[in-house]
Amino acid sequence: MPRIALATYDPGAEPVRDTDLAVLVRALGDAGAEAEARFWDDPEADWGGYDLVVIRSTWDYSWRAAEFTAWVERVGALTRLANPAPVVRWNTDKRYLGELAAAGVPTVPTRYIAPGEPAGLPDGHEFVVKPTSGAGARFAARYTPGEHDSAVRQLARMHAEGFTAMVQPYVRGIDVSGERALQFFGGRLLHASRKGAVLTPGTPYDADKVPHPDLVPWQPTDAELAVAEQALAAVPGGSGLLYARVDLVDGEDGEPRLMELELVEPNLFLWLHPASLPRVTEAILAAAEG
């Protein structure tokens, strides 16, 4: 009977946002595993006592990136961790987009502004500013060329907190065709979803945002699958991936571009795709048995 921990976050007094967690724990138990959810920062957790630790919904990690990556390294040295520690560490810093672009993956053009560097914001089009370490659209905002002053204030706040900023053109295709999330599990496409625009004009960067508005099932196109598979093939150490979510948008030419690659703690959206639960369960059991 394999012992499996699903790593999650401590919601405190707030409701648990991972609606898939209890369902997955129950499914693994019904399949013969000893499975439980554990807070990733629980000082009492004996991570070495599990055959497999699966990072599922550590959704506060980007606020505590150094602490989280240290935890990932520690757990990865004690037992089997999914995804593997080197991949997780690489994926926590969105400068990976530059590496994937250099490898030929079609991506949304991205420029990075570290603390102390000049802003140099775009003048001819809408743009997005967000941190290289973030989740759930935290510290992300959309600006017009006439809103440079607001964007500079955001950069100053982020730099003061030690964040490197990333600046991207606002991809207008999101307002038409949305953003598509292709999810892979056990090396195969699991399911796909489409959501609407997260960043609406005028929303402050420090406001709470709905991370997955108007989410619906989606049938990915051949072109979307090709970009997703190209991105995953370019991940350093990617052969050891248990799960992945590839977020795509349409570029100005109508072709899919990589927006983000989620290899740390992507929401599985099993509530939207309940038929995927057996495949997820099977893949986790296989990973636990090595």
PLY file of the C-alpha trace (Angstrom):
ply
format ascii 1.0
element vertex 290
property float x
property float y
property float z
element edge 289
property int vertex1
property int vertex2
end_header
0.00 0.00 0.00
1.86 3.14 -1.17
1.85 6.16 1.13
1.14 9.35 -0.80
1.00 12.96 0.41
-0.72 15.66 -1.59
0.95 18.94 -0.63
-1.37 21.90 -0.24
-1.51 25.27 1.53
-2.91 26.25 4.90
-6.03 28.38 4.26
-6.27 29.50 7.88
-9.75 30.80 8.57
-10.61 31.04 4.86
-12.46 28.31 2.92
-10.28 25.79 1.10
-10.02 26.83 -2.55
-8.79 23.49 -3.89
-12.09 21.76 -4.59
-10.31 18.80 -6.21
-8.16 17.90 -3.22
-10.63 15.84 -1.16
-11.90 14.13 -4.30
-8.39 13.07 -5.26
-7.50 11.86 -1.76
-10.65 9.73 -1.73
-9.98 8.33 -5.21
-6.44 7.34 -4.28
-7.71 5.66 -1.11
-10.35 3.75 -3.04
-7.59 2.58 -5.40
-5.60 1.07 -2.54
-3.22 3.84 -1.51
-2.79 5.46 1.87
-3.24 9.07 0.80
-3.62 12.31 2.70
-3.39 16.06 2.16
-0.65 17.85 4.12
0.22 21.53 4.39
3.58 22.03 2.71
4.84 24.16 5.61
3.65 21.79 8.36
6.66 21.42 10.70
5.31 18.09 11.97
5.10 16.42 8.55
7.40 13.43 8.07
7.92 13.78 4.34
10.43 10.97 4.22
7.73 8.59 5.41
5.86 8.85 2.10
6.58 6.92 -1.07
5.54 9.96 -3.09
4.83 13.62 -2.37
2.74 15.32 -5.06
2.67 19.12 -5.08
-0.98 19.89 -5.65
-2.14 23.27 -4.35
0.68 25.09 -2.55
-1.00 28.27 -3.70
0.74 30.62 -1.26
4.24 29.64 -2.37
4.97 32.74 -4.47
4.70 34.94 -1.38
7.41 32.80 0.23
9.45 31.66 -2.75
12.78 31.14 -0.97
11.14 29.16 1.83
9.20 27.08 -0.68
12.15 26.22 -2.88
14.13 25.20 0.24
11.23 22.91 1.17
11.19 21.46 -2.34
14.91 20.67 -2.15
14.53 19.09 1.29
11.57 16.89 0.32
13.19 15.93 -2.97
16.19 14.63 -1.02
13.98 12.57 1.32
11.59 10.87 -1.08
10.15 10.92 -4.58
8.71 14.38 -5.35
6.42 15.28 -8.22
7.30 17.30 -10.01
11.05 16.81 -9.44
12.80 19.48 -7.39
15.06 20.82 -10.20
12.04 21.32 -12.49
10.02 23.03 -9.75
12.90 25.34 -8.88
13.32 26.29 -12.56
9.60 26.91 -13.01
9.15 29.17 -9.98
10.96 31.97 -11.84
9.15 33.09 -15.00
12.42 34.01 -16.62
12.11 30.49 -17.95
10.04 32.06 -20.75
13.21 33.63 -22.12
14.90 30.22 -22.14
11.98 28.62 -23.96
11.88 31.45 -26.50
15.61 30.97 -27.12
14.89 27.28 -27.71
12.44 28.20 -30.47
9.16 27.85 -28.58
6.59 30.44 -29.79
6.06 32.62 -26.73
4.54 35.97 -25.84
7.46 38.46 -26.12
8.77 39.22 -22.66
11.23 41.75 -21.26
12.57 41.64 -17.72
13.24 44.63 -15.45
15.28 43.88 -12.34
15.49 46.27 -9.36
17.65 49.25 -10.29
17.08 48.93 -14.03
15.21 51.63 -16.01
11.56 51.00 -16.86
11.58 51.62 -20.61
7.86 50.91 -20.93
6.13 50.53 -24.34
4.66 53.61 -26.03
2.73 52.12 -28.94
0.46 49.44 -27.43
-1.18 48.11 -24.29
1.13 46.14 -22.04
1.14 43.96 -18.95
3.42 44.23 -15.94
3.76 41.32 -13.50
6.42 39.69 -11.32
8.64 36.81 -12.36
7.52 35.03 -9.20
3.77 35.06 -8.88
0.54 33.11 -9.13
-3.15 33.88 -9.55
-2.40 37.18 -11.35
-0.87 38.59 -8.14
0.81 41.96 -8.76
-0.28 41.86 -12.42
-1.94 44.73 -14.28
-2.77 45.87 -17.79
-1.87 49.39 -18.95
-2.35 51.68 -21.92
0.57 53.81 -23.19
-0.99 56.76 -21.36
-0.74 55.03 -17.99
3.04 54.96 -17.63
2.95 56.77 -14.29
0.77 54.05 -12.75
2.96 51.34 -14.23
6.11 52.99 -12.85
4.54 53.09 -9.39
3.83 49.38 -9.68
7.43 48.71 -10.72
8.69 50.72 -7.75
6.52 48.71 -5.35
7.63 45.39 -6.83
11.30 46.35 -6.87
11.08 47.53 -3.26
9.87 44.04 -2.33
12.69 42.41 -4.27
10.72 41.27 -7.31
12.01 41.33 -10.86
9.26 42.56 -13.20
8.30 41.20 -16.58
6.70 43.35 -19.27
4.70 41.82 -22.11
2.49 43.29 -24.82
-1.15 42.79 -23.96
-2.20 40.02 -26.34
-5.46 41.28 -27.84
-6.43 37.77 -28.92
-7.28 37.02 -25.28
-10.28 39.34 -25.54
-11.54 37.33 -28.54
-10.52 33.70 -28.10
-9.53 33.66 -24.44
-6.66 31.72 -22.92
-6.43 27.95 -23.32
-5.01 25.65 -20.66
-3.81 22.27 -21.91
-3.20 19.87 -19.03
-0.91 16.88 -19.25
-0.66 14.06 -16.72
1.59 11.03 -16.87
3.09 12.28 -20.13
-0.20 12.50 -22.05
-2.80 15.17 -22.70
-5.38 14.92 -19.94
-7.89 17.61 -20.90
-8.08 21.26 -21.89
-10.04 24.32 -20.82
-10.59 27.87 -22.01
-11.01 30.95 -19.83
-11.71 34.62 -20.41
-9.46 37.61 -19.82
-8.14 37.91 -16.26
-6.75 41.45 -16.54
-9.45 44.02 -17.21
-8.61 47.68 -17.94
-8.27 49.86 -14.87
-7.95 47.02 -12.33
-5.19 47.93 -9.84
-2.19 45.61 -9.75
-2.69 44.92 -6.03
-6.41 44.10 -6.33
-7.64 40.53 -5.97
-8.46 38.96 -9.32
-10.48 35.97 -10.49
-7.74 33.69 -11.85
-9.94 31.52 -14.08
-13.00 33.49 -15.26
-15.65 31.85 -17.44
-13.84 28.52 -17.53
-15.24 25.98 -20.00
-14.00 22.70 -21.52
-11.96 23.08 -24.70
-10.89 20.83 -27.55
-7.31 21.82 -28.42
-6.34 22.34 -32.04
-3.43 20.57 -33.70
-1.48 23.83 -33.64
-2.08 24.25 -29.90
-0.98 20.69 -29.21
2.16 21.21 -31.28
3.19 24.33 -29.31
2.41 22.63 -25.99
4.48 19.58 -26.86
7.34 21.76 -28.11
7.34 23.70 -24.83
7.33 20.56 -22.70
10.13 19.01 -24.76
12.29 22.08 -24.04
11.97 21.86 -20.24
15.32 20.99 -18.61
14.81 17.59 -16.97
11.26 17.49 -18.34
11.31 13.73 -18.86
10.46 13.36 -15.17
7.27 15.41 -15.25
4.15 13.91 -13.69
1.91 16.88 -14.51
1.98 20.09 -16.53
-0.35 22.85 -17.64
0.47 24.77 -20.79
-1.28 28.16 -21.08
-1.68 29.43 -24.63
-3.05 32.57 -26.30
-3.36 33.65 -29.92
-0.70 36.04 -31.21
-1.29 38.89 -33.63
-1.00 36.37 -36.49
-3.68 34.15 -34.98
-1.20 31.39 -34.13
-0.89 30.00 -30.58
1.80 31.41 -28.31
2.96 30.20 -24.92
1.77 32.50 -22.13
2.96 30.42 -19.17
4.06 26.91 -18.36
2.74 25.70 -15.00
4.87 22.87 -13.57
4.61 23.67 -9.85
1.01 23.58 -8.59
-1.49 23.97 -11.45
-5.18 23.68 -10.67
-6.38 20.45 -12.31
-10.00 21.62 -12.79
-11.27 18.10 -12.07
-14.64 19.59 -11.14
-14.92 20.66 -14.79
-13.45 17.40 -16.14
-14.63 14.65 -13.76
-13.90 11.92 -16.32
-10.18 12.70 -15.92
-10.10 11.57 -12.26
-9.33 7.87 -12.98
-6.39 8.78 -15.22
-4.95 11.16 -12.65
-5.33 8.53 -9.94
-3.70 5.86 -12.08
-0.74 8.11 -12.97
-0.11 9.09 -9.33
-0.19 5.43 -8.24
2.24 4.50 -10.99
4.60 7.30 -9.90
4.40 6.15 -6.27
5.33 2.62 -7.22
8.33 3.91 -9.18
0 1
1 2
2 3
3 4
4 5
5 6
6 7
7 8
8 9
9 10
10 11
11 12
12 13
13 14
14 15
15 16
16 17
17 18
18 19
19 20
20 21
21 22
22 23
23 24
24 25
25 26
26 27
27 28
28 29
29 30
30 31
31 32
32 33
33 34
34 35
35 36
36 37
37 38
38 39
39 40
40 41
41 42
42 43
43 44
44 45
45 46
46 47
47 48
48 49
49 50
50 51
51 52
52 53
53 54
54 55
55 56
56 57
57 58
58 59
59 60
60 61
61 62
62 63
63 64
64 65
65 66
66 67
67 68
68 69
69 70
70 71
71 72
72 73
73 74
74 75
75 76
76 77
77 78
78 79
79 80
80 81
81 82
82 83
83 84
84 85
85 86
86 87
87 88
88 89
89 90
90 91
91 92
92 93
93 94
94 95
95 96
96 97
97 98
98 99
99 100
100 101
101 102
102 103
103 104
104 105
105 106
106 107
107 108
108 109
109 110
110 111
111 112
112 113
113 114
114 115
115 116
116 117
117 118
118 119
119 120
120 121
121 122
122 123
123 124
124 125
125 126
126 127
127 128
128 129
129 130
130 131
131 132
132 133
133 134
134 135
135 136
136 137
137 138
138 139
139 140
140 141
141 142
142 143
143 144
144 145
145 146
146 147
147 148
148 149
149 150
150 151
151 152
152 153
153 154
154 155
155 156
156 157
157 158
158 159
159 160
160 161
161 162
162 163
163 164
164 165
165 166
166 167
167 168
168 169
169 170
170 171
171 172
172 173
173 174
174 175
175 176
176 177
177 178
178 179
179 180
180 181
181 182
182 183
183 184
184 185
185 186
186 187
187 188
188 189
189 190
190 191
191 192
192 193
193 194
194 195
195 196
196 197
197 198
198 199
199 200
200 201
201 202
202 203
203 204
204 205
205 206
206 207
207 208
208 209
209 210
210 211
211 212
212 213
213 214
214 215
215 216
216 217
217 218
218 219
219 220
220 221
221 222
222 223
223 224
224 225
225 226
226 227
227 228
228 229
229 230
230 231
231 232
232 233
233 234
234 235
235 236
236 237
237 238
238 239
239 240
240 241
241 242
242 243
243 244
244 245
245 246
246 247
247 248
248 249
249 250
250 251
251 252
252 253
253 254
254 255
255 256
256 257
257 258
258 259
259 260
260 261
261 262
262 263
263 264
264 265
265 266
266 267
267 268
268 269
269 270
270 271
271 272
272 273
273 274
274 275
275 276
276 277
277 278
278 279
279 280
280 281
281 282
282 283
283 284
284 285
285 286
286 287
287 288
288 289
